[in-house]
Amino acid sequence: MIKKSEQSDRRILTCPAVHPCEGISPATLLHSLITLSRNICSHQSINFATQKRNVREMIRQVGILLIFLEELRDRQSVVPESIVLCFSELHLTFQKIQYLLQDCTREGSRLWILIKSEFISTQFRVLIRTVATALDVLPMRSINVSTEVRELVELVAKQAQKAKFEVDPDDERAVKDVLFNLDRFEKRIVPDPTDLRRILNHLKIQSWNDCNKEIKFFDDEIGLERLNREEKEGVLLSSLMGFMTYCRVVLFDVVEGRNSGQLDGRSNGVVTSWLNPEDFQCPISLELMTDPVTVATGQTYDRSSILKWLKAGNSICPKTGEKLKNTDLVPNSTLRKLIRQFCSDNGAPLVELGSRNRDITQTILAGSPAAAEAMKMLAGFLAGKLAAGTDEEKNKAAYEIRLLGKPSIFNRSCLVEAGIIPLLLNLLSSTDLSIQENCTAALLNLSKHSKSKTVIIENGGLRLILDVLRKGLRMEARQIAAATLFYLSSVEEYRKLIGETPEAIPALVELIRDGTPRGKKNSVVAIFGLLLFPGNHQRVLAAGAVPLLVDLLNSSDRVDLINDSLAVLSTLAEKPDGTVAILHTSALPLIVGNLQSSTSQARKEFCVSLLLSLCINCGAEVVPVLEKNPSLIASLYSLLTEGSSRSSKKAGSLIKILHEFHNRRSSDLITPALPQEQFVHAW
């Protein structure tokens, strides 16, 4: 009856307690109450950074009731039906107490629990009063327990009525200290590190990792505020996140608990290469699920997709067609963790997990004046460390910039304005593996800012980034450099500049051949960006990219990498020399196979675009081969009705070409040597 909750699936300070069903037997209810009471009593007040006195008192009173409940069970006497009302209320209340205790010890929530001290103390007081009310209707005279235990229960009932459960004076002082320092941030006054350390010591936050957990918690909470459009506490959450970020960067010199590989931001978790990435796609959107939830039929969908389905008035399961008994959405925590680990292991640097649900454009502003000023102070602090710090301080600063620049447009703006980019560029030639890698990653994240691309190029950054791409000290740095070139190529004049640099495209092609899956992905996407400048078309062909891209279609098990490879091949095939290069490989059956077997709409569109270009540019060689595959027509017809307007149009053109060839061949109006010009008009 009692199921251990997955804390990450429940927003903090919410209590989804359920009332026991009406038909439950007193014995079952008693057993469940004992389990709940033991769970509550298993908490130790020493593990609580705040609310210690209130926690200690609550555990003490529940512990006394546990003695009563266990004696009632041990005597094996018949539990009267009249006890059900009291026990049901106790059961509901004990669930709420358990949730509250879980929140007070939840990882990363210490500062938030401190700030909510008044509210939490009130919750403790309300819950203990509810316990007292339930005990008032407990028919003690009809219950077979010892006199001593009966007296203990009566004592708890009296104490529960009078218990104060107020905010601890030390907690109250700490709250005032936090608010005082937030005010100093707003007034652009640098806080005293001694004051900040006193607050962290009170909260038992003693390391970089402890600080980072708090920041991640606030980031999640802010995301929920935005997702639910509840801005009431958003400003406070942003201020507290800015406060804790400042503390992490300024107060801690060492990233505790992380080895060099972890400081480089690389995961060393469970290997997930055995997983099929298509298992992570939402059956509705066919995109990677960021928030998988399970419906009543047992099928899993991405939350945003299934919510749209339900809001449209649909009451059946999209995949099975069964009628949904209810519209409850149960978070699939295991699958979400696997998806995150898979993305971490295989890399998706240009489309981060969760980006569809977390609109980064909402980070143009800091969220609060205190957070804004704290970030500006941090930018100046980090610039100073990069310019005049020790190697260890420079590495730490680069790593912090790497983290700060990833999730926030405002952070990037502050860092760029502080003159961070030239300082990072100067360190790209470092012989320290970690410094080079962190600086490259920091530049990657900053390169997403509109002003940064010009700063990078004007400070000689292209040559330095290419040096890392070609001969970086570690593969991780090389593949990050490739991703940076993609962002630089978003500026039209820089596409031309990069392409005209002799080493650039060959270095990207080399990384496709020799790199990790993530390196291959970054290089393919960078080449795609460069192809937006027509002058780079021949350079990509000359560098030998086509055979490697075709090989990826055959050898890679990564959905995104295959799709990206098809996108580049589709672009190259638009010109006759690209078509010829593709047909010199074993690409044609692979393209047809992907079109027929894939569930990805994007992949199907790339495939049909590729096949159409091949038919237009080399019809005599391609069309007879395609016409011999009867199942291809069925796949093309499905795109007419199920594909996007663009893929539907291209599928129609390709069907027309194949039908025209079939009809002419059947009537013997064409010769074996088919002129390709007959098919040019179909485009």
MIKOLMAR-153493 format. One record per residue (C-alpha): residue in one letter; x negated, y negated, z negated. Coordinates in steps of 0.25 Angstrom, whole numbers, plus 2048, in hexadecimal, padded with zeros to 3 digits. Last residue first. Example, Ala and Ser with C-alpha at 12.3 -4.5 7.8 and 13.67 -1.06 7.14 Angstrom:
<nodes>
S7C98047E3A7CF8127E1
</nodes>
This chain:
<nodes>
W7D07B28F2A7D77BB8FCH7D27B3908V7C47BA907F7CA7C8909Q7C97C9918E7BB7C3918Q7B57CF912P7B67D691FL7B97E591DA7B07EE924P7B97FB925T7C17F392FI7CF7ED92CL7DC7EF933D7DD7FE930S7EB7FC92BS7E880291ER7DB7FA91DR7E27ED91FN7EC7F1914H7E27F590AF7D97E990DE7E57DF90BH7EA7E78FFL7DC7E58F8I7DB7D78FCK7E97D48F6I7E67DB8EAL7D97D38E8S7E17C68E9G7EC7CA8E0A7E27CE8D5K7DB7C08D7K7E97B98D4S7EC7C28C8S7DE7C08C2R7E17B18C3S7EF7B18BES7EB7BA8B3G7ED7C98B3E7F97D18B0T8027D18BDL7F87D08C8L7ED7D68BFS7F57E38BFY7F57E38CEL7E67E28CFS7E57EE8C5A7EF7F68CEI7E77F28DBL7DA7F88D5S7E08058D2P7E08088E2N7D18078E2K7CD8098F1E7D17FA8F4L7C67F68EBV7BB7FC8F3P7C17F7900V7C17E98FAV7B37E88F5E7AA7EA901A7B17E390CG7B77D9902C7A97D38FEN7AC7C58FAI7BB7C58F9C7BB7D38F3L7B07D18E9S7B77C48E5L7C47CB8E3L7BD7D78DBL7B77CD8D2S7C37C58CFV7CB7D28CCC7C07D68C2F7BF7C98BBE7CE7C98BAK7CE7D78B4R7C47D38AAA7CB7C78A5Q7D87D08A4S7D17DA89BT7D87E789BS7CD7ED8A4S7CE7FA8ACQ7D27F68BAL7CA7E98BBN7BE7EF8B4G7BE7FB8BEV7BF7F28CAI7B37E98C5L7AB7F68C2P7AE7FC8CFL7A97EF8D6A79D7EC8CES7947F78D2T7897ED8D7H7877E78E5L7957E38E5I7927D98DAA7877D38E2V78F7D28EET79A7CB8E7G7917C18E1D78B7BD8EEP7997BB8F4K79D7B18E9E7A97B38DFA7A27C08DBL7997B98D1T7A57B38CAS7AC7C18C8L79E7C78C4V79D7BD8B9A7AB7BF8B4L7A97CE8B5S79D7CD8ACD7A57C58A2N7B07D08A2I7A67DB8A0L79F7D3895D7AC7D088EV7B17DE88ER7A57E4889D7A27F388DS7977EF896S7917F98A0N7997F98ADL79D7EA8ADL7907E68A7D7897ED8B3V7917E48BCL78B7D88B5L77D7DD8B6P77E7E08C5V7847D18C7A77A7C98BFG76D7CB8C8A7677BE8C6A76A7BB8D4L7797BC8D2V7797B38C6R7717A98CEQ77A7AA8DAH7867A58D2N77F79B8CAG7817908D5P7907928D3F79078C8C5L79B7938BDL79179F8BFL78A79A8B3G79579C8A9F7977AB8AEI7887AC8ACA7897A889EV7947B289CV78C7BD8A1S7807B9899N7887B988CK78F7C688EK7827CD892G77C7C7885R7877CC87DP7867DA883T7777DA880G76E7D588AD7657DB895R76D7DA8A2I7767CF89FL76B7C8898E7627C98A5V76E7C28ACL76E7B78A2A75F7B58A4P7607B58B3I76B7AA8B2A7627A18AAE7547A38AFP75479A8BBT75B78E8B5E76578A8C0G7707928BAI76F78B8ADL76F77D8B3K77B7818BCR7837868B1Y77E77A8A9E7847708B3E7927778B1V7927778A2S79878489DS78A78A8A0L785786893Y78F78F88CF78B79B894L77C797892T77E798883A7847A6885A7777AB88CA76F7A4880I7777AD877Q7737B987FR7647B687EA7647B386FE76B7C086CM7617C7875R7557C386BL7497BA86DG74F7B3879K7487B5886R7527B2892L75E7AC88BV7557A5880D74D79E88BL75A79B892I75F794885L75278C885R753788894L761784892G75F77C885G75677188BN75C767882E76576188DI76B76F88FI76E772881V77476487ET77C76588BK782772886S78476D878K78F76287BS79A76B87EH798775873K797784877S788782877L788781868N78C790867L781794870L77778A86AA77979185DA77779F863T76A79B869C76579485CN7697A1855E7627AA85EQ7557A285FI7547A0850S7577AF84EL74C7B3857D7417AA852T7387A685DS73F79985FS74279586DL75079286BL74D78985FN74C77C867L75977F86DL75F77F85FL75A77185BP75F76C869I76D771866I76E76C857G76F75D85AA77975A84FE78375785AV78276685FL78476B851C79076384ES79776685BR79477585AN79B77484CF7A776D852I7A977885CS7A9782852P7A7792852K799794857G791788854L79178A845L78B798846R78079584FI77D788848E77C79183BY77279A842A76A78F848A76978983AK765796834N75A79883FK75578A83DE75478C82EE74C79982FD743792839T74178782FG74977A831A74676D838A74F76C844L758778843K75A775834G75D766837A76776A842L76E773838F77076882EG77575E838A77F76883DL78376C82FM78675E82BK78F75D838M79676A834A799765826E79F75882CA7A975F834A7AC769829A7AF75E820P7B875682AS7C076382DG7C376D838A7B576B83FL7BB76684CI7B976D85AT7BB779852Q7CA77B857T7C477D865I7BE78A860D7CC790861R7CC79C858N7D57A785DR7CF7A886BS7C17A7865G7C37B385CL7B77BA861E7AD7B1868V7AE7AF877L7A07AB87CP7987B3872A7A07C0874G7957CA86EN7957D986ED7927DB85FS7997CF85AC7A57D1863F7A67E085FQ7A57DC850R7B07D2852I7B97DC859L7B67E784FK7BA7DD844R7C77DA84BL7CA7E884DT7C87EC83ES7D07E083AN7DC7E3842P7E57D883CV7F47DC83BL7FE7D5843D80C7D783ET8177D5849N8207E0844K8267ED84AL81F7EA857K8277F0863E81E7FA86AG8187F5878T80B7FC875K8017F0879P80A7E4877C8107E986BI81F7E486BS8267D8865N8237CE86FG8297C086CA81E7B7872K8197B5864L8167C4863W80D7C4870K8067B786CL8037BD85EI7FE7CA865S7F47C286DS7EF7B9861R7ED7C5858D7E57CD862Y7EC7DA863T7EC7E885CQ7F67F385EG7FB7FB852T8097F9855A80C7EF84AV8027E684FT7F37E584DV7EA7D984DP7DD7D5854D7D87C7852T7CD7C485CM7D27CF866L7CA7CE873E7D27CB87FL7DC7D5886S7E77CA882I7F27D487EP7EA7E187CC7E07D9873Q7D27DE877F7C97E486CD7CB7F2872E7C57EC87FP7B87EB878N7B67FA877L7AE7FD86AW7A180486BS7997F886AT79E7F485DV7917F5854V7957F1846G78E7E4841N7817DE844S7867D284AR77D7C784FG77D7B984AD76E7B784AL76F7B683BQ7747C483CG7687C9844S75F7C283AN7657C982ER7717C3827G7757C4819E7717B6816V7707AB820V7667A3819D765795817F772793810L77778580AV77777D817V77E786822R78778E819C78B783810Y78F77A81CT797786822M79E787814F7A2778814G7A6779823M7AF785820L7B577E814S7B877181DS7BE77A828L7C778181EL7CB774817V7CF76F825G7D777B829E7DF77C81DK7EC777822E7E8779831E7F1785833R7F1788842N7F1797840L7E5799848R7DF78C844E7E0790835L7DC79E838G7CF79983EI7CD790832E7CE79C829D7C47A4832D7BA799832F7BC797823F7B97A6820K7AD7A682AI7A779A822E7A97A1815K7A27AD81AN7977A481FC79479E811D7937AC80BN78A7B0816W7817A4814S7807A8805Q7847A57F7I7937A27F8K7977A67EAL7A379C7EAH79D7947DEN78F7957E4L79578F7F1I79A7837EAR78D7817E3R7857837EFL78D7777F6D78B76E7EBT77C7717EBP77C76F7FAD7807607F8P78A75D803V78675480FI79074880FR79774681CK7A4741814E7AB74D819F7A0757815R7A1750807D7B0752806L7AD761809N7A37617FEF7AD75B7F4L7B77667F8V7AD7717F5D7A976B7E8K7B87697E4V7BB7787E7A7AE77C7DFR7B47757D3E7C177C7D4D7BA7897D5D7B27877C9P7BF7827C1D7C678F7C5V7D378C7CCE7DF7907C3F7E579E7C1K7EE79A7B5A7F47A77B0K8007A57A7Q80A7AE7AEA7FF7B87B1Q7FB7B87A2K8097BD79EA80B7C87A8V7FD7CC7A6L7FF7CE797E80C7D679AV8047DF7A2L7FA7E1798E8057E478DR80A7EF796V7FC7F4798E7FA7F5788T8087FB786S805806790V80D80879DN81A80F7A1I8228047A7S8308027A4R82D7F7799M8247F07A2P82F7EC7ACL8267E37B5V82F7D77B8D8267CD7B1L81A7D47B7A81E7CF7C5T81F7C07C0A8117C17BAV80B7C77C6T8117BB7CER80B7B27C4I7FD7B87C7L7FF7B67D6V8037A77D4R7F77A47CCF7ED7AB7D5Q7F37A47E1T7F27977D9S7E379A7D7I7E279C7E6F7E878F7EAE7DF7877E0S7D378F7E5K7D578D7F4I7C87857F5L7C17917EEI7C879B7F6W7C3794803L7B57937FER7B57A27FAS7BB7A7807G7AF7AE80EE7B27BC80AR7BF7BD802T7BE7BD7F3C7C97B47F0D7D17B97FCQ7D17C77F7L7D57C27E9L7E17BB7EFY7E57C77F8Q7E47D07EBI7ED7C67E3K7F77C67EFQ7F87D57EFF7F97D57E0T8057CC7E1L80D7D57EBH80A7E17E2L80E7DA7D6E81B7D67DCS81E7E57E0F8197EA7D2C8247E17CBL82F7E57D5V82B7F47D4I82B7F57C5S83A7F77C4E8388047CCP83280A7C0V8248117C1V82581F7BDS8198237B4Q80C8277B9R8058217ADD7F981E7B6R8018157BFL80780D7B4E7F980C7AEE7F38087BBL7FD7FD7BDF7FB7F77AFI7EC7F77B0L7ED7F07BEL7F67E67B7I7EA7E37AEG7E17E27BAV7EB7D87C1Q7E97CF7B5R7DA7D07B5I7D97CE7C4M7E17C27C4E7D97BC7B8R7CC7BF7BFV7D07B97CCN7D57AC7C6R7C87AB7BEK7C07AD7CBQ7C77A47D4T7BA7A27DCA7AE7AA7E1F7B57B77DEN7AD7C37DDI7AB7C27CES7BA7C27CDQ7BA7D17D0H7C47D77D9S7C77E57D7C7D37E17CEI7DB7DC7DAN7D97E97E2R7DC7F17D5S7E97EA7D4L7ED7EC7E2T7EB7FB7E1I7F37FC7D4L7FE7F47DBS7FE7FE7E6H7FF80A7DCL80B8037D5L8128007E2T81180E7E6A8168137D8P8228097D8S82680E7E6I8278047F2G8358027F8E8357F37F8C8287F27FFP81C7EB7F7H81B7DC7FAV8107D8804A8047CF801P7FF7C780DC7F77BE804T7F07B280BL7E57AB804I7DB7AF80FR7E17B381DR7E27C281ED7DC7CB828S7CE7C9822Q7D27CE815E7D67DC81BS7E07E0810K7DF7ED808K7EC7F4809I7F47F77FDM800800800
</nodes>
